[in-house]
Amino acid sequence: MLTRFLIAGALSAAFVSPVFAQADMICDQDGLSKVETEVGAFTDATRKDYAEKELAMAKEAMAANDAEKCKTHMANALKGGSSD
C-alpha cells in the first residue's frame, strides 16, 4: 500500500514540476527580453533555431494578450527542444 502512494507521489511530482517552472514566468517585455538573452547564449544551432521560433510564437501570443500561451512558448524556448 505504501509503495502505491510513493509511486503515485513520484508520478504526480513529475507532471507538476513543469507547471511550477512556468508559473514564475511573467509574459511581459522584460520577461521576453530575459528569455531572448538566454536563447542568444545557446551554442547548438538546432536548439537555438527551435528556441527562436518558440520565442517568436511567445511574442505573438503576448501581442494577442494570451498570457498562458505566451508562458508556454517561453518555457519551450528555454528548453530549446531538449527532452528534460
C-alpha positions as CSV (number, residue, x, y, z in Angstrom):
1,M,0.0,0.0,0.0
2,L,2.8,2.4,0.9
3,T,4.5,1.6,-2.3
4,R,1.5,2.6,-4.3
5,F,1.4,6.0,-2.6
6,L,5.1,6.5,-3.2
7,I,4.7,5.7,-6.9
8,A,1.7,7.9,-7.2
9,G,3.6,10.8,-5.5
10,A,6.6,10.4,-7.8
11,L,4.4,10.4,-10.9
12,S,2.5,13.5,-9.8
13,A,5.7,15.3,-9.0
14,A,7.0,14.6,-12.5
15,F,3.9,16.2,-14.0
16,V,3.6,19.1,-11.6
17,S,7.2,20.4,-11.8
18,P,6.9,21.9,-15.3
19,V,3.8,23.7,-14.2
20,F,5.7,25.3,-11.3
21,A,8.6,26.3,-13.6
22,Q,6.2,28.0,-15.9
23,A,4.2,29.6,-13.0
24,D,7.1,32.0,-12.1
25,M,7.4,33.3,-15.7
26,I,5.8,36.7,-16.5
27,C,4.7,37.3,-20.0
28,D,5.8,40.9,-20.5
29,Q,8.6,42.7,-22.4
30,D,11.1,42.2,-19.6
31,G,10.3,38.5,-19.4
32,L,10.7,38.1,-23.1
33,S,13.9,40.0,-23.1
34,K,15.4,37.7,-20.4
35,V,14.4,34.6,-22.5
36,E,15.8,36.2,-25.6
37,T,19.1,36.8,-23.8
38,E,19.3,33.2,-22.7
39,V,18.4,31.9,-26.1
40,G,21.1,34.1,-27.6
41,A,23.6,32.2,-25.5
42,F,22.7,28.8,-27.0
43,T,25.6,27.4,-29.0
44,D,23.8,24.4,-30.6
45,A,22.4,25.7,-33.9
46,T,19.4,23.3,-34.0
47,R,18.5,24.1,-30.4
48,K,18.9,27.9,-31.0
49,D,16.7,27.7,-34.1
50,Y,13.9,25.9,-32.3
51,A,14.1,28.3,-29.3
52,E,14.0,31.4,-31.6
53,K,10.8,30.0,-33.3
54,E,9.2,29.4,-29.9
55,L,10.3,32.9,-28.8
56,A,8.6,34.4,-31.9
57,M,5.4,32.5,-31.0
58,A,5.6,33.8,-27.5
59,K,5.8,37.4,-28.8
60,E,2.8,36.7,-31.0
61,A,0.8,35.3,-28.0
62,M,1.8,38.4,-25.9
63,A,0.5,40.7,-28.7
64,A,-2.7,38.7,-28.7
65,N,-3.0,39.0,-24.8
66,D,-2.8,35.3,-24.4
67,A,-0.6,35.0,-21.3
68,E,-0.8,31.3,-20.8
69,K,0.2,30.5,-24.4
70,C,3.0,33.1,-24.1
71,K,4.3,31.4,-21.0
72,T,4.2,28.0,-22.6
73,H,6.2,29.2,-25.6
74,M,8.7,31.0,-23.3
75,A,9.2,27.7,-21.4
76,N,9.6,25.8,-24.6
77,A,12.2,28.4,-25.8
78,L,14.2,28.0,-22.7
79,K,14.1,24.2,-23.1
80,G,15.3,24.7,-26.6
81,G,13.9,21.4,-27.8
82,S,15.6,19.3,-25.1
83,S,13.7,16.5,-23.6
84,D,14.2,17.4,-20.0
